[in-house]
Each structure stands twice: as C-alpha cells, then as structure tokens.
Amino acid sequence: MNHEDFFRTQLAELPVIAILRGLTPGDAVSQAGAAWDRGVRLVEVTLQDEGGYAALAAVVAAAPEGYFVGAGTVTSVDQLRRAREHGARFGIAPGLDAETVAGALDGEGEDTPFLPGVATASEVQTAQRLGARMVKAFPASLLTPQWFTAMAAPFPRMGFIATGGVSADNAGDFLAAGAVGVAVSATPGSERLARVCEALPSGARRH
C-alpha cells in the first residue's frame, strides 16, 4: 500500500487525525483512548522534545489492533528513524524537507507513510516532484477552504490534510473544499476533537 492509499484508507470512515502535543505518556494514552472510542484511526504524537518519544511509545503500546500511531513534528531523517524505533507507523512534518521525504519513501527498505507540510503552490509542486501524493496543509485556518479548492486545479492528484486551527465550525468546510481529512488537537479538558467528530455530517465520510 502506497502512502496515499494508507491515509485515504484510514480516513475513509472518519476523516480525522488526532494530534497529541506535549503530553505525558499517561495523558497521551488517555487522550488517544478517547479518540479511538470515537472511531479515529490515526493518532499523531508530536516530537517537539525528548518527552515526545516516551509518549509515542506509550500510545503505540496501548493502540488497539487496526489503529495506527504516528509521529508528528518530524523535521529530520534522524527524528524519523527514532520515531520508527519507538513504533511509529507514519510520520507528519510541519514543513517540506527533501531529505526527510526521501527517507520516508525509502528508509533503508522501511517505507513509512509520510505527510510533508506545505502552504504554497511551489511547495505542493516540490512535494509532488519528490514523490509525495498526500501532504499536510498548514496552517489551514490561515490558508482558508478556498486555498484547497484552488490547489485542486493544478494538482488534481495531490491529497491534502487540513491542519492548524481546525474546529467544529470549519472542519466540514475544509472537507467540502476537497481536503481528504482534518487534523485536530486532543488535549485534556478540551472538547475540540469530540466536537469536530460530532459536527461532521455523514456525507463528509466519503473519501
């Protein structure tokens, strides 16, 4: 299964990725469990510091069969390698780095589904040239749903995941504009992820 197929398959029923950022291992497992209970199949644990690796490993160990845990804020090949060692099944980056994309496509024989980050047509074109067929559009709230519609014409084969500022108020708009999925932060005491999942109409679950 190629990278694009992996993400499209996992987002087919509920087009939402849960983002766990800066949490302890215990809190990360708790938030991941709540996401899984809502049918979210992809959980991203960010690697902003060393604590992210412990949280990643804990969530990987707790994941039910058929649910996938990946690493976010991956900005180098070394981070991608370490994420794999801690059990990550996919990677997501805030920006576009050619070396990291290449490492994900062929990490010494270990292919890892990977979403590089983009915000401009030039970056989308570069990602496409590097072999990516699915990217993270960030920050989505500043790009607006109209950006996704505009990108579909010159890049009809590229899939986009809307990330950054996604809420129950705009998630459906991003999907209607052509996004394959949305990524939403899951934090203790916040109902943002739950509200996004509840707000999506059944017609949004079309990819």
C-alpha positions as CSV (number, residue, x, y, z in Angstrom):
1,M,0.0,0.0,0.0
2,N,1.5,3.4,-1.0
3,H,1.4,6.5,1.2
4,E,-1.6,8.0,-0.4
5,D,-3.6,4.8,-0.1
6,F,-2.6,4.3,3.5
7,F,-4.0,7.7,4.5
8,R,-7.1,7.5,2.3
9,T,-8.0,4.0,3.7
10,Q,-7.6,5.0,7.3
11,L,-9.6,8.2,6.9
12,A,-12.4,6.6,4.8
13,E,-14.9,6.2,7.6
14,L,-14.0,9.2,9.8
15,P,-11.6,11.8,8.1
16,V,-10.0,12.9,11.3
17,I,-6.4,12.6,12.7
18,A,-6.0,13.3,16.4
19,I,-2.9,15.3,17.4
20,L,-1.4,14.7,20.8
21,R,1.1,17.5,21.6
22,G,3.3,18.0,24.7
23,L,1.5,15.4,26.8
24,T,2.9,13.0,29.5
25,P,2.7,9.3,28.5
26,G,-0.3,8.8,30.8
27,D,-2.2,11.8,29.4
28,A,-1.3,10.8,25.8
29,V,-2.7,7.3,26.3
30,S,-5.9,8.7,27.9
31,Q,-6.4,11.2,25.0
32,A,-5.6,8.5,22.4
33,G,-8.2,6.2,24.0
34,A,-10.9,8.9,23.8
35,A,-10.0,9.4,20.1
36,W,-10.1,5.6,19.4
37,D,-13.5,5.4,21.1
38,R,-14.8,7.9,18.6
39,G,-13.5,5.9,15.7
40,V,-10.4,8.0,15.0
41,R,-8.0,5.5,13.4
42,L,-4.9,7.7,13.1
43,V,-3.3,9.3,16.2
44,E,-0.3,11.6,15.9
45,V,2.1,12.1,18.8
46,T,4.3,15.1,18.3
47,L,8.1,15.1,18.9
48,Q,8.7,18.6,20.0
49,D,11.1,17.4,22.7
50,E,12.5,14.2,24.2
51,G,9.4,13.6,26.2
52,G,7.5,13.1,22.9
53,Y,9.3,9.8,22.3
54,A,8.1,8.3,25.7
55,A,4.6,9.4,24.9
56,L,4.8,7.9,21.4
57,A,6.0,4.6,22.8
58,A,3.2,4.5,25.4
59,V,0.5,5.2,22.9
60,V,1.9,2.7,20.4
61,A,1.8,0.0,23.2
62,A,-1.8,0.9,24.0
63,A,-3.2,1.1,20.4
64,P,-5.9,-1.5,19.6
65,E,-5.4,-3.7,16.5
66,G,-6.2,-1.8,13.3
67,Y,-5.5,1.6,14.8
68,F,-2.2,3.4,13.8
69,V,0.0,5.7,15.8
70,G,2.4,8.1,14.1
71,A,4.9,10.8,14.9
72,G,4.3,14.5,14.3
73,T,6.7,17.5,14.1
74,V,9.2,15.3,12.3
75,T,11.8,17.7,10.8
76,S,14.8,15.4,10.1
77,V,15.7,12.0,9.0
78,D,17.1,11.2,12.4
79,Q,13.8,12.1,14.0
80,L,12.0,9.8,11.5
81,R,14.4,7.0,12.3
82,R,13.9,7.4,16.1
83,A,10.2,7.6,15.6
84,R,10.3,4.2,13.8
85,E,12.3,2.7,16.6
86,H,9.6,3.8,19.1
87,G,6.9,2.2,17.0
88,A,5.6,5.0,14.8
89,R,3.7,3.7,11.7
90,F,3.6,7.0,9.9
91,G,5.2,10.5,10.1
92,I,3.9,14.1,9.7
93,A,6.1,17.2,9.3
94,P,5.3,20.9,9.8
95,G,7.2,21.8,6.6
96,L,8.8,20.4,3.5
97,D,12.3,18.9,3.7
98,A,13.5,16.9,0.7
99,E,15.9,14.7,2.7
100,T,13.2,13.6,5.2
101,V,10.7,12.9,2.4
102,A,13.3,10.7,0.7
103,G,14.0,9.0,4.0
104,A,10.3,8.2,4.4
105,L,9.9,6.9,0.9
106,D,12.9,4.5,1.3
107,G,14.2,4.4,4.8
108,E,16.7,1.6,4.2
109,G,14.0,-0.6,2.9
110,E,11.4,0.5,5.6
111,D,8.8,2.6,3.7
112,T,6.9,4.9,6.1
113,P,3.7,6.7,5.1
114,F,4.6,10.4,5.5
115,L,2.9,13.8,5.2
116,P,5.2,16.7,4.5
117,G,3.9,20.2,5.3
118,V,3.0,22.7,2.6
119,A,1.5,26.2,2.5
120,T,2.2,27.3,-1.1
121,A,1.7,26.1,-4.7
122,S,5.5,26.0,-5.0
123,E,5.8,23.7,-2.0
124,V,3.0,21.4,-3.3
125,Q,4.8,21.2,-6.6
126,T,8.1,20.3,-4.9
127,A,6.4,17.7,-2.7
128,Q,4.9,16.2,-5.8
129,R,8.2,16.1,-7.6
130,L,9.7,14.3,-4.5
131,G,7.1,11.6,-4.8
132,A,4.5,12.7,-2.2
133,R,0.9,12.2,-3.2
134,M,-0.6,13.4,0.2
135,V,0.5,16.4,2.2
136,K,-0.3,18.4,5.3
137,A,-1.7,21.9,4.5
138,F,-0.6,24.1,7.4
139,P,-1.9,26.4,8.9
140,A,-5.3,25.6,7.4
141,S,-7.2,28.3,9.2
142,L,-5.0,31.0,7.5
143,L,-5.0,29.2,4.2
144,T,-8.8,29.0,4.3
145,P,-11.0,26.4,2.5
146,Q,-10.7,28.4,-0.8
147,W,-7.0,27.5,-0.9
148,F,-7.9,23.8,-1.1
149,T,-10.3,24.4,-3.9
150,A,-7.7,26.5,-5.8
151,M,-4.9,23.8,-5.4
152,A,-7.2,21.1,-6.8
153,A,-7.0,22.5,-10.3
154,P,-3.2,22.5,-10.9
155,F,-2.6,19.5,-8.6
156,P,-5.5,17.1,-9.1
157,R,-3.6,14.0,-7.9
158,M,-2.5,15.6,-4.6
159,G,-4.4,14.9,-1.4
160,F,-4.5,17.4,1.4
161,I,-4.9,17.1,5.1
162,A,-6.1,20.4,6.7
163,T,-4.1,21.1,9.9
164,G,-4.0,24.1,12.2
165,G,-7.0,25.9,13.6
166,V,-9.5,23.2,12.6
167,S,-12.6,23.3,14.7
168,A,-16.2,22.1,14.6
169,D,-17.1,25.3,12.9
170,N,-14.8,24.9,9.9
171,A,-13.9,21.2,9.6
172,G,-16.8,20.5,7.2
173,D,-15.8,23.5,5.1
174,F,-12.3,22.1,4.5
175,L,-13.7,18.7,3.6
176,A,-16.2,20.2,1.2
177,A,-13.4,22.2,-0.4
178,G,-11.6,19.0,-1.2
179,A,-9.5,18.1,1.8
180,V,-9.1,14.3,2.4
181,G,-9.1,14.8,6.1
182,V,-8.6,17.2,9.0
183,A,-6.1,17.0,11.9
184,V,-7.3,18.2,15.3
185,S,-5.6,18.6,18.7
186,A,-6.7,16.4,21.5
187,T,-5.8,17.9,24.9
188,P,-7.0,17.2,28.5
189,G,-10.0,19.4,29.4
190,S,-10.8,20.3,25.7
191,E,-13.8,19.0,23.8
192,R,-12.4,20.2,20.4
193,L,-11.8,16.7,19.0
194,A,-15.1,15.4,20.2
195,R,-17.0,18.4,18.7
196,V,-15.3,18.0,15.3
197,C,-16.2,14.3,15.2
198,E,-19.8,15.1,16.1
199,A,-20.1,18.0,13.7
200,L,-19.1,16.1,10.6
201,P,-22.1,15.1,8.6
202,S,-22.3,11.5,7.3
203,G,-21.7,12.9,3.8
204,A,-18.2,14.1,4.9
205,R,-17.2,10.5,5.4
206,R,-16.8,9.9,1.7
207,H,-13.1,9.5,0.9
